[in-house]
Amino acid sequence: MACHTFSKPDFIAIGPPKTGTTWIYKNLDLHPEVWMPPDKEIRYFWELAFIGDLNYKERQASSHWHHMSRQIFCHNRLRVHRENLWSLKLDFKTLWWDLKYTYGAHTDRWYSSLFDTNLVSGDISAKYCELPDEEIGRIRAHFPDLKIIITFRDPVEREWSRAKMNLCKRTGRSVDEVSGDEFIAEFNDPPQKRANDYVSLIRRWTHHFSESQVLVLFYDELMDDPLHYFDKLCRFLSISSPDETLKNQLTKVVFRGVAGDLPPDYERYLFDLHRDWMAGFLDFTDDKIYPAQWLKKHGGNR
């Protein structure tokens, strides 16, 4: 029996986290040929792979951070709808999307229905970088035309940014208030540590999707030339280059990280942790400029 296939979404951006995915989401959302879901990170495939298929009541009762963040998002959205109802400003199309997103059974058909059928539409969920080969194969079987966007960043800087977000931004502490043991434990989070093995990450996805369906972007290029970076993205998604209004938005910061420079001791620790993967990625990739800069910056001249 042939499996059912779906044409939506058109693309997914799989991270890893802290590699510019919020910037991509915010700016694609401004493009007139693109529709992005109100919730940036749907994480549907990650949920299936790591949590399981829960019904609405089970999701509501769950204490997992994924479900709790979803509950907060949905609660806030429905509160706005109630306020708009009283002021006679209710948007029924948006309300329908939110009701479906909140109460719908989490199936491939439900997931596909979340995306606009007339515009280019996608899912930017940075946790997809953790997906195992088996789930990627299942995605390929049911979403065969999907385009995959992978965004890479210097693993040392990525880990520092991610650790500050998890240990400082989400707990209201400064870098100085977080112990060294907490940072070391965060640096060694198994799924995210593996996500810095960029060669394995690319191979898992290109094993199931053709290379023409996969776009690799570098956070460094976003910092150096956001217009060129976004133009690459537009060409890959077969949408027009940004107009002047959107061009003016591309240089704006959309998600400011936690203050705090990377201490030398942590830099050495992180570089020792990821040195072999960084060197392997330099050997693997055809685009060597930024990976070579990463190694040189942290003392790994080759």
N, C-alpha and C positions, 0 to 999 in steps of 0.2 A: 504494500500500500504506500503510495507516494505521500510524502509529508507536505503539509500545507505551507506555502511560502507567502511572504508579505513584502510589499514594496516600500513600506514606511517603517522606520525613519530612513532618510536618505544617507545619513552618516552618523557615526558615533565618534566622539573624541575620548580617548581612553587614558589620558594623563601620561605619566604619573602626577600625583598632586604637587602643587607648588611649581608648576612649569608653565604657567600662563593660561590655564584653561578658563579662568574667570574673565580674563581680557577677551579671549576668543568669544565666549558666550555673550558678553555685553555688546561687543561690536557687531557680531553677526546678527544680534537681535535688532540692531539699528538699520540693517540692510533691507531695502524694500522688496527684495526677492526671497527673503528668508523669514520663516516663522520659527521662533524658539519657544519651547514650553515654559510656563511661568516658574516652575521649579527647575533650577539649573541642573541639579544632580538627581536624576530619577533612580539610577542604580538598580534597575530591574534585573539585569543579568547577574549582577553581583549578589543581589538578594537571593535569587534562585540557587546560585552556586554555594553560598556560604551560610545562609539562614534557613532557606526552605520556603515552600509555598504555604503561607498562612492565610486563613480567611480574615475577614474584617475584624471580628471579635478578638481573634488571637493577636492580630497586629496591634489593636488598641490596648490589649493587656500586656504587651511585650515591654520589657525594660531595656531592650537593645537600643543603642544610640541611633541606629538607622531608623527604627520605627518611631522613636521619641522625637527625632528631628522632623520626621514626616508629619507627626501629629501636631507639632507646633505650627508648621507651615500651613497645614490644612485648617487648623483652628483659626489662624489669623486671616486666611483668605475668606472663610465663611463668615467671620465677624464683619468684614468689610461688606460682604454681600447683604448682610442684615441691615447694616447702616444705609447702604444704597437703596434698599427696598423702601425704607421709611422716607428717604428724600426723593423717591421716584427716579432714581438714576441707575436702576438695576440693569446690568449687562447680561442678558440671558445666555448668550453664547459662552461667555467666560464662566458664568455660574454652572452651566452644563459640564464644561471641562472640569471644573473643580469638584463637582459632585461625582463625576466618573472617576477622577483621580483618587478621591477620598474613599469611596465605597465600592468601587469595582473589584471584581475578582481578578487577581494578578495572573493573567494568561498572556501568551504571545499576541492574541487578537486584541486584548485590552491594551497592551503596550503599543501596538501599532496604531490603534485608534487615537492615541494621545497626540498624534502629529498631523499637521495640516496637509491636506491632500493636494492643494493647489500651489503651494510654495515649497521651496527647499526647506527641509526641517530635520533637526537632529537632536541627539542626546549627548550632552557633555557630562560624563561621569568619570571622574579621575580614578575611582576605585576599580574600574574595569582593567587597569593594568595588572591587577592581581588574579584575573580569571585563569583557571586551569585550561589545559589543552582540550579536555572533554567538552567544556562549556563553549569554548570558541568554535569547536566543530559543530555543536548544536546550533549556534548562532548562524554559522555559514549555511547550514541545511535549511533554515527557516527564513533567513534574510540574505539571500545569495548576492544581491546587488549592492549591499551595504558598502559604503566607503569608510575607511578607518583612518583617523587622524591620531598620530602619536607625537607627543611633545616632550622633548628632552632638555635637560638642564644639567649643568655641572653637579654630579651627585653629592659632592661635599656641601655646596651651597644649598642644594635642594633639601638635604637632610636637616641642615641648620634652620632653614626657613620653616620646614614642616614641624620640627621639634618646638620652635618658638610658638607656632600657632597652637599646637596641642597643649603645651605645658604653661604657656603664658596667656595668650589671647583668650582661651576658653576657660581659664581659671582666674583671670583678673590679676595675675602676678607679673612682676617684672622679671627680666632674665636673672637678676641678682638674687631673687627670692626662690629660685628653683635650684635644688641640690644637684651636685654632679652626678650622683647615682641615678636621679630621675632622668637626666639628659642621656646618660649612657644606656639606660633601659629603653628609652625612646629611640635612640639610634639603632638599637638592635631589634626593633619590632620586626618579626620574621617576614610578613608579607611585603612590607615597605622596603625592607633591606633587599629582598629578592627583586623588587621593582627597579633597583639600580643596576641590575644585570641587563643592560639594554640590548645586548646581542640576543639573549634568550627571549626577551620580550618581543623583539622584531620577528624572530624565527617562529615563535608560537603563532603569531597572527598571519605571517606569510605562508605558513604551512597549510592554512585553510583558505586564505584569500590571496588573489593574484597580487603581484607587486604593483600593478597599475591601480589597484583599489586602496593602496596604503600610502599615506603621505606622512613623512617624517619632518618635523619642524624643530628648530632650536630656540630656546628661550633667549639665548644671547642675541640672535638675529632680531627678535622682537624688541630687545632693548636698543640695538644698534640702528635698526631701520624698520620701524613698525609698518610703514606704508608698503614696503617691498614684501614684508612678512605677510601682511593681509592680502596683498595681491596674489601671492602664491596660493593662499587659502581659497580665494575666489576662483582662480583658474581650476583648482582641483574640484571644487563643487559646481563648476560650470555656471557661475553667476557673474554678473558684470563687475568690473572694477569699481571701487568706491567713488561716489561723487564728491564734490568739494565739501559739502556739509559733513559727510562721514569722514573724509580725510582729516578734517579739523578735530574730530573726536579721537583719532587713533593714537595721538600722543599723550592722552590724558591717563593718569593713574586710576585704575578702577578698583583696586584692592590693596590698600597699604598694609604692609606687613608690620610685625612687632619690631620696635626699635631694639638694637643690640647687635654690635659687631661680633663676628665669630672669633672667640678666644683662640689663641695659637694652640693650646693643648687640645682643644676639641677639633681644630682643623687637622692636626697631626693624627689624631685618633680616627677621624672619619676618612682621611686619605688612606691610612693603613688598611682600614676596613674595606675600601672600595678600589684600591689601586689596581688590582688584577683585572677587575671588570672594566675599569676605565681604559687600561692598556688594550684589553681585548676588543673593546668597542672601536678604538682608534684603528686597530688592524682590520676590523671588519667593515667599517663604513667607507663609502667613497667620498663622503663629505667630511674631510679630516680637519678643517680649520678650527672649529670650536673644540672638538675633543682633544686636539693637540694643545690648545690654549689651557684647557682644564688641567692637564698633566703638568704643564710648565708652571702654571700658577701655584700649584701645591708642592712643587719640588720634584716632580717626576719626569724631568727632562729625559728624552730618549734620543 
